[in-house]
Amino acid sequence: MINNFFNSPKNLRLIIAFLSALLVWQLFSSAQASTNSQLAFRIRRLETQVSQLRGDLSSLRIQSSPSINPVEGSVTEDIPPDPRSHLMSGDPMFDRLATLVIELKQDFQQLQQRVDEIESDTETSQN
């Protein structure tokens, strides 16, 4: 019975058509998964860039208004969070890490400014 099923040209065409459709479906689903992962990577990279820009903007605000003490507030208090950014990442740990990196960068810039001031004071006192 099985031999008769495979010997029939109509059934053989049906099997080949089914296997071809299965192959095309598999190729389409793997290409779509690859596209989804690329989009997710691009979204994360854009979120990181936005976070860096927020940090730079906050630094510019701190530099332009000397009356604000940067130690008192954090980056998230200076700039209201974008409601879409939380929905885009979907991972609060990633958002927190990005915020910590921005704060660390600002702390480093402040320390660099202090070192520059101390070096300039030292040079003027030696002269």
All heavy atoms as an XYZ file, in Angstrom:
1010
protein
N       0.816     -1.188      0.000
C       0.000      0.000      0.000
C       0.870      1.267      0.000
O       0.586      2.202     -0.736
C      -0.912     -0.046      1.238
C      -1.662      1.195      1.481
S      -3.342      0.895      1.033
C      -4.038      2.446      1.363
N       1.922      1.279      0.829
C       2.803      2.447      0.893
C       3.557      2.584     -0.424
O       3.744      3.696     -0.918
C       3.761      2.325      2.090
C       2.974      2.411      3.387
C       4.824      3.396      2.053
C       3.794      2.255      4.628
N       3.986      1.472     -1.015
C       4.675      1.542     -2.300
C       3.772      2.131     -3.374
O       4.229      2.893     -4.218
C       5.162      0.153     -2.722
C       6.355     -0.291     -1.893
O       7.064      0.531     -1.337
N       6.565     -1.593     -1.815
N       2.508      1.769     -3.354
C       1.566      2.313     -4.325
C       1.382      3.814     -4.111
O       1.203      4.561     -5.072
C       0.206      1.609     -4.221
C       0.269      0.185     -4.730
O       1.170     -0.149     -5.494
N      -0.665     -0.641     -4.294
N       1.418      4.239     -2.873
C       1.259      5.657     -2.574
C       2.409      6.465     -3.162
O       2.215      7.518     -3.749
C       1.180      5.852     -1.050
C       0.968      7.276     -0.639
C      -0.284      7.871     -0.752
C       2.015      8.037     -0.155
C      -0.479      9.183     -0.379
C       1.823      9.352      0.214
C       0.573      9.933      0.110
N       3.658      5.996     -2.998
C       4.819      6.715     -3.520
C       4.997      6.549     -5.024
O       5.652      7.369     -5.651
C       6.098      6.272     -2.798
C       6.185      6.784     -1.390
C       6.090      5.934     -0.320
C       6.342      8.144     -1.132
C       6.170      6.401      0.977
C       6.420      8.623      0.154
C       6.326      7.748      1.214
N       4.463      5.500     -5.599
C       4.597      5.271     -7.036
C       3.642      6.132     -7.850
O       3.862      6.341     -9.037
C       4.382      3.795     -7.366
C       5.562      2.937     -6.924
O       6.675      3.453     -6.797
N       5.330      1.663     -6.691
N       2.622      6.624     -7.238
C       1.655      7.444     -7.954
C       2.252      8.838     -8.199
O       2.710      9.493     -7.264
C       0.371      7.568     -7.134
O      -0.468      8.542     -7.695
N       2.275      9.304     -9.473
C       2.838     10.623     -9.766
C       2.076     11.756     -9.076
O       2.672     12.750     -8.668
C       2.733     10.759    -11.280
C       2.394      9.419    -11.804
C       1.879      8.601    -10.677
N       0.791     11.594     -8.907
C      -0.002     12.621     -8.246
C       0.407     12.747     -6.777
O       0.587     13.861     -6.268
C      -1.489     12.273     -8.359
C      -2.401     13.313     -7.790
C      -3.846     12.925     -7.976
C      -4.758     13.971     -7.382
N      -6.158     13.602     -7.497
N       0.562     11.641     -6.111
C       0.969     11.658     -4.709
C       2.410     12.144     -4.563
O       2.733     12.842     -3.602
C       0.831     10.267     -4.095
C      -0.619      9.854     -3.948
O      -1.500     10.706     -3.954
N      -0.857      8.562     -3.838
N       3.264     11.785     -5.496
C       4.653     12.220     -5.458
C       4.732     13.742     -5.610
O       5.488     14.400     -4.898
C       5.460     11.531     -6.565
C       6.965     11.704     -6.501
C       7.518     11.228     -5.165
C       7.636     10.944     -7.632
N       3.932     14.308     -6.504
C       3.880     15.765     -6.654
C       3.355     16.430     -5.378
O       3.826     17.487     -4.978
C       2.977     16.141     -7.833
C       3.653     15.966     -9.159
C       2.803     16.538    -10.266
N       2.874     15.602    -11.388
C       1.887     15.254    -12.176
N       0.703     15.796    -12.011
N       2.069     14.407    -13.140
N       2.383     15.808     -4.769
C       1.827     16.334     -3.526
C       2.888     16.358     -2.419
O       3.016     17.341     -1.681
C       0.620     15.495     -3.094
C      -0.138     15.963     -1.854
C      -0.739     17.340     -2.088
C      -1.211     14.965     -1.485
N       3.666     15.317     -2.317
C       4.734     15.241     -1.314
C       5.803     16.294     -1.604
O       6.264     17.004     -0.695
C       5.344     13.827     -1.270
C       4.327     12.848     -0.701
C       6.620     13.805     -0.443
C       4.746     11.395     -0.813
N       6.192     16.442     -2.849
C       7.202     17.434     -3.221
C       6.679     18.846     -2.949
O       7.410     19.700     -2.425
C       7.630     17.268     -4.697
C       8.419     15.966     -4.869
C       8.452     18.462     -5.165
C       8.731     15.606     -6.291
N       5.439     19.102     -3.254
C       4.844     20.416     -2.991
C       4.808     20.691     -1.486
O       5.127     21.804     -1.039
C       3.440     20.492     -3.584
N       4.450     19.679     -0.701
C       4.414     19.845      0.753
C       5.811     20.121      1.310
O       5.995     21.020      2.138
C       3.822     18.591      1.407
C       3.843     18.645      2.905
C       2.971     19.467      3.600
C       4.759     17.877      3.623
C       2.996     19.519      4.974
C       4.795     17.931      4.994
C       3.905     18.747      5.683
N       6.805     19.373      0.847
C       8.176     19.586      1.319
C       8.708     20.952      0.884
O       9.417     21.627      1.644
C       9.090     18.468      0.824
C       8.856     17.086      1.456
C       9.756     16.047      0.797
C       9.077     17.132      2.953
N       8.349     21.376     -0.318
C       8.771     22.707     -0.788
C       8.136     23.806      0.060
O       8.802     24.776      0.440
C       8.392     22.904     -2.252
O       9.050     21.958     -3.059
N       6.857     23.655      0.346
C       6.170     24.641      1.181
C       6.777     24.666      2.583
O       6.976     25.737      3.166
C       4.683     24.320      1.257
N       7.115     23.519      3.112
C       7.743     23.431      4.429
C       9.111     24.111      4.420
O       9.458     24.853      5.355
C       7.869     21.965      4.856
C       8.349     21.689      6.271
C       7.360     22.248      7.278
C       8.526     20.201      6.476
N       9.870     23.913      3.367
C      11.193     24.531      3.246
C      11.080     26.053      3.140
O      11.807     26.788      3.811
C      11.929     23.974      2.024
C      13.312     24.544      1.748
C      14.272     24.155      2.857
C      13.830     24.047      0.409
N      10.150     26.533      2.325
C       9.947     27.978      2.174
C       9.500     28.586      3.500
O       9.979     29.642      3.913
C       8.928     28.278      1.054
C       8.479     29.724      1.071
C       9.526     27.921     -0.300
N       8.599     27.923      4.195
C       8.137     28.414      5.492
C       9.281     28.492      6.499
O       9.404     29.459      7.240
C       7.019     27.509      6.011
C       6.522     27.928      7.363
C       5.742     28.994      7.655
C       6.801     27.295      8.605
N       5.504     29.065      9.011
C       6.151     28.028      9.619
C       7.530     26.163      8.957
C       6.218     27.663     10.950
C       7.592     25.816     10.286
C       6.944     26.568     11.271
N      10.135     27.468      6.505
C      11.276     27.454      7.418
C      12.242     28.596      7.106
O      12.737     29.268      8.005
C      12.000     26.100      7.341
C      13.177     25.972      8.272
C      12.775     25.999      9.736
O      11.663     25.659     10.086
N      13.688     26.421     10.583
N      12.517     28.822      5.836
C      13.415     29.910      5.447
C      12.823     31.267      5.830
O      13.529     32.150      6.310
C      13.703     29.862      3.949
C      14.589     28.705      3.464
C      14.655     28.698      1.948
C      15.979     28.818      4.061
N      11.536     31.435      5.618
C      10.873     32.698      5.955
C      10.895     32.951      7.459
O      11.174     34.060      7.908
C       9.427     32.692      5.444
C       8.668     33.928      5.802
C       8.932     35.131      5.169
C       7.692     33.895      6.786
C       8.235     36.282      5.503
C       6.992     35.041      7.127
C       7.266     36.224      6.477
N      10.627     31.926      8.253
C      10.586     32.122      9.706
C      11.974     32.399     10.268
O      12.131     33.210     11.179
C       9.956     30.919     10.406
O      10.758     29.772     10.216
N      13.021     31.782      9.719
C      14.375     32.062     10.215
C      14.818     33.458      9.796
O      15.493     34.155     10.558
C      15.369     31.008      9.726
O      15.516     31.074      8.332
N      14.437     33.900      8.602
C      14.780     35.254      8.167
C      14.050     36.284      9.021
O      14.613     37.317      9.378
C      14.423     35.440      6.697
N      12.819     36.006      9.381
C      12.050     36.924     10.207
C      12.636     36.994     11.614
O      12.729     38.068     12.205
C      10.591     36.493     10.265
C       9.698     37.489     10.965
C       8.238     37.087     10.903
O       7.901     36.020     10.418
N       7.374     37.937     11.401
N      13.077     35.863     12.156
C      13.697     35.859     13.486
C      14.992     36.654     13.473
O      15.295     37.388     14.416
C      13.948     34.427     13.937
N      15.755     36.532     12.398
C      17.003     37.287     12.278
C      16.713     38.779     12.210
O      17.400     39.589     12.849
C      17.759     36.835     11.031
O      18.876     37.639     10.812
N      15.701     39.148     11.464
C      15.321     40.553     11.355
C      14.864     41.095     12.703
O      15.222     42.213     13.084
C      14.198     40.721     10.311
O      14.655     40.220      9.054
C      13.807     42.172     10.149
N      14.096     40.302     13.449
C      13.633     40.733     14.771
C      14.800     40.951     15.723
O      14.812     41.917     16.475
C      12.654     39.717     15.357
C      11.307     39.737     14.663
O      10.972     40.696     13.980
N      10.547     38.676     14.821
N      15.794     40.063     15.701
C      16.932     40.234     16.601
C      17.767     41.442     16.186
O      18.303     42.150     17.042
C      17.789     38.972     16.635
O      18.381     38.733     15.378
N      17.881     41.708     14.887
C      18.609     42.889     14.431
C      17.886     44.162     14.870
O      18.525     45.130     15.291
C      18.767     42.871     12.907
C      19.756     41.843     12.412
C      19.772     41.757     10.884
O      18.943     42.360     10.215
N      20.713     41.007     10.356
N      16.568     44.154     14.777
C      15.797     45.320     15.213
C      15.948     45.533     16.714
O      16.093     46.674     17.174
C      14.325     45.155     14.846
C      13.977     45.330     13.365
C      12.503     45.018     13.132
C      14.298     46.725     12.892
N      15.917     44.459     17.476
C      16.080     44.590     18.923
C      17.455     45.153     19.252
O      17.593     46.013     20.134
C      15.888     43.235     19.599
N      18.482     44.698     18.550
C      19.832     45.218     18.770
C      19.903     46.697     18.436
O      20.474     47.487     19.189
C      20.842     44.437     17.926
C      22.227     45.019     17.974
C      23.015     44.855     19.089
C      22.727     45.740     16.898
C      24.296     45.388     19.138
C      23.999     46.284     16.933
C      24.787     46.100     18.066
N      19.310     47.094     17.331
C      19.322     48.506     16.935
C      18.559     49.366     17.939
O      18.979     50.485     18.259
C      18.715     48.673     15.539
C      19.619     48.160     14.445
C      18.989     48.339     13.089
N      19.862     47.831     12.046
C      19.528     47.752     10.779
N      18.335     48.158     10.382
N      20.370     47.274      9.903
N      17.456     48.861     18.435
C      16.674     49.609     19.422
C      17.498     49.802     20.689
O      17.538     50.900     21.245
C      15.337     48.896     19.721
C      14.390     49.053     18.527
C      14.690     49.445     20.990
C      13.138     48.222     18.628
N      18.169     48.747     21.146
C      19.003     48.880     22.352
C      20.135     49.874     22.120
O      20.470     50.656     23.017
C      19.570     47.521     22.753
C      18.539     46.623     23.385
C      19.158     45.362     23.961
N      18.137     44.451     24.395
C      17.775     43.356     23.750
N      18.390     43.027     22.639
N      16.823     42.592     24.209
N      20.733     49.828     20.941
C      21.819     50.761     20.647
C      21.296     52.204     20.624
O      21.940     53.108     21.164
C      22.458     50.410     19.304
C      23.736     51.204     19.037
C      24.413     50.767     17.794
N      23.514     51.042     16.673
C      23.692     50.602     15.451
N      24.712     49.848     15.160
N      22.831     50.898     14.494
N      20.126     52.412     20.046
C      19.533     53.755     20.032
C      19.188     54.221     21.447
O      19.380     55.395     21.780
C      18.286     53.776     19.149
C      18.540     53.730     17.643
C      17.222     53.565     16.898
C      19.261     54.974     17.183
N      18.684     53.312     22.274
C      18.381     53.679     23.657
C      19.650     54.089     24.394
O      19.643     55.041     25.174
C      17.716     52.512     24.379
C      16.301     52.258     23.941
C      15.717     51.015     24.560
O      16.488     50.175     25.083
O      14.489     50.865     24.525
N      20.735     53.392     24.144
C      22.009     53.743     24.773
C      22.465     55.120     24.314
O      22.916     55.941     25.131
C      23.080     52.690     24.428
O      22.624     51.404     24.856
C      24.402     53.004     25.085
N      22.331     55.387     23.043
C      22.722     56.694     22.522
C      21.847     57.802     23.101
O      22.346     58.882     23.433
C      22.651     56.706     20.995
C      23.729     55.868     20.339
C      23.553     55.770     18.831
O      22.528     56.130     18.287
N      24.577     55.268     18.167
N      20.566     57.541     23.249
C      19.667     58.533     23.848
C      20.070     58.783     25.296
O      20.099     59.930     25.756
C      18.189     58.069     23.747
C      17.287     58.900     24.645
C      17.706     58.130     22.312
N      20.413     57.723     26.014
C      20.847     57.886     27.401
C      22.123     58.707     27.474
O      22.270     59.567     28.356
C      21.069     56.518     28.045
O      19.877     55.798     28.104
N      23.049     58.462     26.561
C      24.283     59.236     26.539
C      23.997     60.697     26.218
O      24.588     61.601     26.825
C      25.263     58.657     25.517
C      25.835     57.325     25.931
C      26.644     56.664     24.826
O      26.604     57.086     23.670
N      27.373     55.628     25.183
N      23.100     60.940     25.291
C      22.735     62.317     24.959
C      22.069     63.011     26.148
O      22.301     64.202     26.389
C      21.814     62.352     23.739
C      22.483     62.011     22.405
C      21.438     61.891     21.305
C      23.513     63.068     22.050
N      21.258     62.277     26.889
C      20.642     62.857     28.083
C      21.712     63.235     29.098
O      21.626     64.278     29.743
C      19.674     61.869     28.717
C      18.371     61.754     27.998
C      17.458     60.818     28.716
N      16.166     60.764     28.065
C      15.202     59.944     28.407
N      15.373     59.103     29.407
N      14.065     59.945     27.764
N      22.696     62.365     29.248
C      23.783     62.674     30.172
C      24.567     63.893     29.726
O      24.918     64.759     30.544
N      24.839     63.974     28.429
C      25.548     65.142     27.900
C      24.720     66.414     28.093
O      25.256     67.459     28.460
C      25.874     64.949     26.416
C      26.901     63.853     26.184
O      27.589     63.466     27.154
O      27.005     63.388     25.028
N      23.428     66.311     27.853
C      22.544     67.453     28.042
C      22.518     67.883     29.505
O      22.580     69.077     29.820
C      21.124     67.116     27.566
C      20.077     68.205     27.693
C      20.470     69.415     26.860
C      18.723     67.683     27.273
N      22.468     66.918     30.390
C      22.481     67.231     31.810
C      23.799     67.887     32.205
O      23.813     68.842     32.988
C      22.255     65.952     32.617
O      22.312     66.226     33.990
N      24.898     67.399     31.654
C      26.203     68.005     31.931
C      26.245     69.442     31.436
O      26.779     70.325     32.119
C      27.315     67.209     31.247
O      27.395     65.927     31.788
N      25.689     69.676     30.262
C      25.653     71.040     29.736
C      24.801     71.948     30.612
O      25.136     73.114     30.829
C      25.137     71.049     28.299
C      26.079     70.460     27.254
C      25.384     70.371     25.898
C      27.341     71.298     27.158
N      23.701     71.415     31.107
C      22.853     72.206     32.000
C      23.604     72.545     33.283
O      23.496     73.657     33.792
C      21.572     71.445     32.339
C      20.570     71.436     31.233
C      19.312     70.733     31.656
N      18.347     70.718     30.581
C      17.221     70.036     30.613
N      16.910     69.307     31.674
N      16.395     70.062     29.598
N      24.329     71.581     33.815
C      25.087     71.813     35.046
C      26.176     72.849     34.801
O      26.384     73.751     35.614
C      25.678     70.489     35.568
C      24.557     69.599     36.078
C      26.714     70.740     36.656
C      24.995     68.187     36.394
N      26.852     72.757     33.669
C      27.929     73.701     33.363
C      27.399     75.098     33.099
O      28.038     76.090     33.428
C      28.736     73.220     32.153
C      29.560     71.989     32.432
C      30.216     71.436     31.183
O      30.045     71.967     30.100
N      30.952     70.355     31.337
N      26.218     75.197     32.502
C      25.688     76.518     32.152
C      25.062     77.241     33.334
O      24.946     78.453     33.320
C      24.667     76.394     31.021
O      23.516     75.712     31.485
N      24.654     76.507     34.354
C      24.058     77.154     35.529
C      24.863     76.742     36.764
O      24.607     75.710     37.352
C      22.601     76.762     35.666
O      22.461     75.369     35.758
N      25.825     77.567     37.172
C      26.676     77.203     38.306
C      25.959     77.213     39.648
O      26.483     76.722     40.626
C      27.777     78.263     38.273
C      27.208     79.403     37.528
C      26.186     78.838     36.586
N      24.755     77.752     39.713
C      24.039     77.802     40.988
C      23.492     76.437     41.383
O      23.143     76.220     42.537
C      22.901     78.814     40.917
O      21.955     78.413     39.949
N      23.401     75.516     40.437
C      22.873     74.187     40.733
C      24.020     73.318     41.230
O      25.066     73.230     40.601
C      22.230     73.548     39.488
C      21.036     74.369     39.032
C      21.810     72.121     39.775
C      20.424     73.873     37.736
N      23.811     72.665     42.352
C      24.814     71.768     42.893
C      24.596     70.385     42.296
O      23.588     69.751     42.573
C      24.709     71.713     44.423
C      25.852     70.949     45.048
O      26.705     70.411     44.342
N      25.864     70.899     46.367
N      25.529     69.858     41.481
C      25.308     68.582     40.815
C      25.268     67.404     41.765
O      24.763     66.354     41.443
C      26.488     68.464     39.853
C      27.517     69.388     40.364
C      26.812     70.452     41.130
N      25.775     67.552     42.983
C      25.779     66.433     43.916
C      24.387     66.201     44.488
O      24.022     65.090     44.828
C      26.804     66.694     45.043
C      26.802     65.579     46.054
C      28.191     66.901     44.449
N      23.582     67.276     44.577
C      22.270     67.148     45.189
C      21.295     66.332     44.358
O      20.505     65.575     44.887
C      21.674     68.533     45.424
C      22.396     69.326     46.489
C      21.843     70.722     46.610
O      20.859     71.033     45.903
O      22.379     71.501     47.386
N      21.298     66.487     43.054
C      20.328     65.817     42.203
C      20.989     64.775     41.331
O      22.184     64.747     41.146
N      20.178     63.897     40.827
C      20.708     62.898     39.900
C      20.232     63.222     38.499
O      19.421     64.117     38.286
C      20.249     61.495     40.305
O      18.870     61.359     40.079
N      20.679     62.445     37.533
C      20.331     62.679     36.137
C      18.835     62.511     35.920
O      18.213     63.273     35.201
C      21.107     61.688     35.237
C      20.676     61.821     33.799
C      22.592     61.902     35.382
N      18.245     61.534     36.571
C      16.832     61.272     36.347
C      15.960     62.384     36.911
O      14.850     62.573     36.456
C      16.418     59.929     36.968
O      16.767     59.933     38.359
C      17.113     58.788     36.269
N      16.456     63.134     37.905
C      15.669     64.238     38.436
C      15.768     65.464     37.547
O      14.836     66.234     37.441
C      16.143     64.581     39.840
C      15.843     63.492     40.851
C      16.454     63.789     42.203
O      17.088     64.837     42.368
O      16.277     62.955     43.097
N      16.918     65.662     36.894
C      17.102     66.831     36.040
C      16.291     66.729     34.755
O      15.746     67.696     34.275
C      18.577     67.008     35.691
C      19.403     67.387     36.913
O      18.821     67.871     37.894
O      20.615     67.193     36.859
N      16.247     65.548     34.182
C      15.562     65.342     32.907
C      14.417     64.373     33.144
O      14.633     63.266     33.628
C      16.527     64.753     31.859
C      17.693     65.709     31.642
C      15.801     64.471     30.559
C      18.769     65.143     30.759
N      13.196     64.759     32.818
C      12.093     63.822     33.015
C      12.257     62.624     32.097
O      12.668     62.760     30.943
C      10.844     64.635     32.636
C      11.344     65.767     31.817
C      12.758     66.027     32.243
N      11.980     61.429     32.594
C      12.154     60.235     31.763
C      11.163     60.212     30.613
O      10.016     60.642     30.760
C      11.907     59.074     32.734
C      11.098     59.661     33.836
C      11.474     61.113     33.921
N      11.633     59.736     29.495
C      10.786     59.590     28.323
C       9.910     58.358     28.532
O      10.429     57.264     28.744
C      11.659     59.424     27.065
C      10.856     59.390     25.791
O       9.637     59.638     25.847
O      11.454     59.113     24.731
N       8.580     58.490     28.490
C       7.731     57.325     28.760
C       7.909     56.224     27.736
O       7.680     55.065     28.027
C       6.306     57.896     28.720
C       6.403     59.221     28.064
C       7.809     59.695     28.219
N       8.354     56.566     26.541
C       8.534     55.533     25.521
C       9.799     54.722     25.753
O       9.887     53.591     25.319
C       8.580     56.152     24.132
C       7.264     56.764     23.716
C       7.400     57.431     22.386
N       8.291     58.571     22.537
C       8.869     59.210     21.546
N       8.664     58.852     20.327
N       9.668     60.236     21.769
N      10.806     55.290     26.431
C      12.071     54.581     26.587
C      11.894     53.323     27.418
O      12.539     52.315     27.161
C      13.129     55.486     27.209
O      12.760     55.814     28.533
N      11.029     53.357     28.445
C      10.803     52.164     29.250
C      10.090     51.089     28.441
O      10.386     49.914     28.567
C       9.998     52.513     30.496
C       9.725     51.328     31.366
N      10.722     50.663     32.038
C       8.575     50.666     31.649
C      10.193     49.646     32.702
N       8.894     49.642     32.478
N       9.184     51.506     27.604
C       8.458     50.536     26.790
C       9.339     49.929     25.722
O       9.158     48.787     25.329
C       7.243     51.211     26.132
C       6.176     51.742     27.079
C       5.113     52.494     26.294
C       5.554     50.610     27.846
N      10.330     50.673     25.260
C      11.175     50.170     24.181
C      12.147     49.125     24.677
O      12.365     48.115     24.041
C      11.923     51.321     23.518
C      11.009     52.245     22.740
S      11.849     53.679     22.125
C      12.756     52.991     20.780
N      12.769     49.336     25.822
C      13.776     48.392     26.273
C      13.129     47.159     26.882
O      13.565     46.054     26.632
C      14.723     49.048     27.271
O      14.058     49.262     28.490
N      12.121     47.368     27.722
C      11.455     46.238     28.330
C      12.272     45.597     29.440
O      11.842     44.630     30.045
N      13.456     46.109     29.713
C      14.313     45.523     30.728
C      14.732     46.619     31.704
O      15.578     47.450     31.379
C      15.539     44.893     30.069
C      16.380     44.107     31.045
O      15.990     44.027     32.237
O      17.418     43.573     30.638
N      14.171     46.632     32.908
C      14.518     47.692     33.855
C      15.984     47.634     34.288
O      16.571     48.651     34.620
C      13.576     47.453     35.036
C      12.981     46.118     34.840
C      13.132     45.760     33.399
N      16.580     46.461     34.263
C      17.999     46.351     34.618
C      18.853     47.108     33.598
O      19.822     47.775     33.964
C      18.427     44.882     34.673
C      17.745     44.081     35.745
S      18.420     44.375     37.365
C      19.946     43.502     37.229
N      18.494     47.010     32.329
C      19.227     47.727     31.282
C      19.071     49.233     31.464
O      20.044     49.982     31.358
C      18.721     47.299     29.901
C      19.387     48.019     28.774
C      20.642     47.628     28.340
C      18.770     49.087     28.155
C      21.263     48.303     27.306
C      19.386     49.759     27.118
C      20.643     49.355     26.691
N      17.870     49.670     31.770
C      17.632     51.098     31.992
C      18.432     51.603     33.184
O      19.027     52.678     33.132
C      16.139     51.362     32.226
C      15.301     51.093     30.993
O      15.861     51.104     29.875
O      14.088     50.877     31.146
N      18.457     50.834     34.251
C      19.204     51.235     35.445
C      20.705     51.280     35.151
O      21.407     52.191     35.596
C      18.904     50.261     36.598
C      19.590     50.609     37.884
C      19.064     51.913     38.456
N      19.820     52.249     39.649
C      20.209     53.469     39.968
N      19.875     54.482     39.220
N      20.898     53.685     41.053
N      21.187     50.297     34.395
C      22.601     50.275     34.034
C      22.962     51.497     33.197
O      24.001     52.133     33.421
C      22.934     48.997     33.263
C      24.370     48.839     32.785
C      25.319     48.799     33.971
C      24.515     47.594     31.952
N      22.110     51.854     32.263
C      22.369     53.038     31.439
C      22.411     54.298     32.302
O      23.281     55.155     32.123
C      21.295     53.165     30.353
N      21.511     54.393     33.267
C      21.505     55.547     34.164
C      22.775     55.593     35.006
O      23.381     56.655     35.180
C      20.270     55.488     35.092
O      19.093     55.426     34.285
C      20.207     56.696     36.003
N      23.204     54.443     35.501
C      24.423     54.400     36.306
C      25.650     54.787     35.488
O      26.546     55.468     35.988
C      24.604     53.009     36.910
C      23.613     52.636     38.010
C      23.784     51.175     38.411
C      23.792     53.537     39.218
N      25.675     54.378     34.232
C      26.804     54.739     33.370
C      26.840     56.252     33.155
O      27.909     56.872     33.207
C      26.717     53.988     32.018
C      27.676     54.555     31.005
C      26.985     52.507     32.225
N      25.690     56.844     32.952
C      25.632     58.297     32.760
C      26.089     59.018     34.022
O      26.879     59.963     33.967
C      24.202     58.727     32.369
C      23.870     58.212     30.975
C      24.057     60.240     32.421
C      22.421     58.344     30.615
N      25.615     58.552     35.175
C      26.023     59.174     36.428
C      27.527     59.013     36.655
O      28.198     59.939     37.131
C      25.233     58.586     37.588
C      23.767     58.987     37.569
C      22.943     58.270     38.626
O      23.474     57.355     39.297
O      21.759     58.619     38.774
N      28.059     57.856     36.326
C      29.490     57.623     36.466
C      30.284     58.550     35.554
O      31.304     59.121     35.959
C      29.822     56.164     36.149
C      31.283     55.752     36.249
C      31.763     55.894     37.685
C      31.458     54.325     35.776
N      29.794     58.747     34.349
C      30.462     59.655     33.418
C      30.467     61.073     33.962
O      31.475     61.782     33.883
C      29.759     59.599     32.057
C      30.391     60.472     31.004
C      29.647     60.367     29.685
C      30.222     61.320     28.663
N      29.468     61.283     27.415
N      29.353     61.504     34.524
C      29.284     62.852     35.090
C      30.220     62.990     36.291
O      30.895     64.008     36.446
C      27.850     63.177     35.505
C      26.942     63.414     34.325
C      25.526     63.740     34.751
O      25.115     63.406     35.857
N      24.782     64.381     33.878
N      30.253     61.979     37.141
C      31.171     62.018     38.280
C      32.611     62.109     37.808
O      33.416     62.849     38.377
C      30.987     60.786     39.165
C      29.664     60.791     39.914
O      29.031     61.857     39.990
O      29.269     59.714     40.403
N      32.935     61.365     36.776
C      34.288     61.400     36.229
C      34.619     62.794     35.688
O      35.710     63.308     35.913
C      34.451     60.347     35.126
C      35.810     60.356     34.501
C      36.887     59.792     35.150
C      36.009     60.943     33.262
C      38.144     59.801     34.576
C      37.254     60.967     32.682
C      38.337     60.390     33.342
N      33.670     63.400     34.997
C      33.898     64.745     34.466
C      34.100     65.754     35.595
O      34.955     66.640     35.496
C      32.728     65.169     33.569
C      32.678     64.429     32.254
C      31.423     64.736     31.446
O      30.464     65.294     31.966
N      31.427     64.363     30.173
N      33.338     65.613     36.668
C      33.506     66.506     37.810
C      34.881     66.320     38.443
O      35.547     67.291     38.809
C      32.411     66.265     38.842
C      31.038     66.694     38.371
C      29.940     66.236     39.318
O      30.203     65.584     40.318
N      28.705     66.568     38.990
N      35.297     65.074     38.597
C      36.622     64.806     39.155
C      37.715     65.358     38.247
O      38.717     65.896     38.736
C      36.810     63.303     39.374
C      36.034     62.696     40.532
C      36.182     61.174     40.526
C      36.504     63.262     41.860
N      37.522     65.234     36.957
C      38.502     65.768     36.009
C      38.606     67.280     36.131
O      39.701     67.846     36.102
C      38.132     65.376     34.570
C      39.155     65.781     33.535
C      40.476     65.056     33.723
O      40.500     63.870     33.992
N      41.573     65.766     33.585
N      37.469     67.944     36.312
C      37.478     69.394     36.502
C      38.213     69.773     37.791
O      38.993     70.726     37.814
C      36.052     69.946     36.545
C      35.361     69.941     35.208
C      33.907     70.385     35.306
O      33.373     70.546     36.399
N      33.264     70.550     34.163
N      37.986     69.020     38.861
C      38.675     69.288     40.121
C      40.182     69.108     39.980
O      40.965     69.913     40.499
C      38.146     68.377     41.220
C      36.760     68.735     41.696
C      36.329     67.813     42.803
N      34.975     68.112     43.251
C      34.316     67.359     44.116
N      34.872     66.274     44.622
N      33.103     67.688     44.470
N      40.580     68.031     39.292
C      42.013     67.784     39.087
C      42.617     68.918     38.272
O      43.717     69.408     38.585
C      42.238     66.418     38.401
C      43.662     66.268     37.897
C      41.887     65.279     39.342
N      41.912     69.360     37.240
C      42.412     70.481     36.427
C      42.564     71.747     37.270
O      43.559     72.469     37.143
C      41.476     70.740     35.241
C      41.511     69.619     34.209
O      42.478     68.823     34.233
O      40.565     69.547     33.400
N      41.585     72.012     38.140
C      41.668     73.185     39.004
C      42.850     73.084     39.973
O      43.580     74.054     40.191
C      40.368     73.354     39.783
C      39.192     73.800     38.947
C      37.887     73.809     39.741
O      37.919     73.553     40.972
O      36.846     74.066     39.123
N      43.028     71.916     40.558
C      44.135     71.715     41.495
C      45.474     71.866     40.778
O      46.402     72.497     41.293
C      44.022     70.337     42.191
C      42.815     70.331     43.128
C      45.304     69.998     42.935
C      42.487     68.962     43.696
N      45.563     71.305     39.568
C      46.808     71.428     38.803
C      47.095     72.879     38.448
O      48.226     73.346     38.534
C      46.742     70.576     37.533
C      46.884     69.098     37.792
C      46.760     68.261     36.516
O      46.351     68.797     35.459
O      47.070     67.062     36.588
N      46.050     73.619     38.061
C      46.269     75.026     37.713
C      46.641     75.835     38.952
O      47.489     76.728     38.892
C      45.049     75.614     37.019
O      43.966     75.668     37.923
N      46.040     75.540     40.110
C      46.392     76.217     41.359
C      47.836     75.897     41.759
O      48.569     76.771     42.229
C      45.441     75.816     42.488
C      44.041     76.368     42.305
O      43.865     77.291     41.466
O      43.122     75.878     42.993
N      48.230     74.644     41.561
C      49.591     74.230     41.898
C      50.597     74.925     41.000
O      51.650     75.380     41.459
C      49.723     72.702     41.768
O      48.728     72.066     42.577
C      51.094     72.238     42.202
N      50.288     75.043     39.734
C      51.199     75.706     38.796
C      51.328     77.187     39.100
O      52.409     77.754     39.032
C      50.712     75.507     37.358
C      50.903     74.100     36.831
C      50.328     73.899     35.438
O      49.834     74.880     34.839
O      50.383     72.772     34.944
N      50.214     77.830     39.455
C      50.291     79.260     39.756
C      51.006     79.500     41.073
O      51.695     80.516     41.223
C      48.870     79.877     39.825
O      48.071     79.155     40.770
C      48.214     79.848     38.459
N      50.872     78.598     42.035
C      51.568     78.796     43.309
C      53.063     78.536     43.188
O      53.856     79.092     43.931
C      50.952     77.913     44.388
O      51.188     76.553     44.103
N      53.465     77.683     42.249
C      54.892     77.404     42.042
C      55.568     78.546     41.300
O      56.756     78.755     41.444
C      55.072     76.097     41.273
C      54.740     74.871     42.081
C      54.885     73.582     41.273
O      55.133     73.605     40.084
N      54.699     72.465     41.932
N      54.830     79.261     40.517
C      55.428     80.377     39.758
C      55.539     81.555     40.605
O      55.963     82.243     41.198
C      54.577     80.728     38.528
C      54.628     79.615     37.502
O      55.563     78.832     37.492
N      53.621     79.547     36.683
